[in-house]
């Protein structure tokens, strides 16, 4: 995986932190999915399909947090 810009890495880390306090069960599920080989893109689409357009920001946070998790496991 190419190294992201420091700004994108910071946004990813921020989403990870946000989910850890606002939706810890969801973050745990994201970590499990990444460990099972799911991609951040897959998880974003999955969340977006189930929460609807009014919560699109949640899908983006999941995507960013998943990218952060991937980097932590490199």
Secondary structure, 3 states (H helix, E strand, C coil): CCCCCHHHHHHHHHHHHHHHHHCHHHHHHHHHHHHCCCCHHHHHHHHHHHHCHHHHHHHHHHHHHHHHHHHHCC
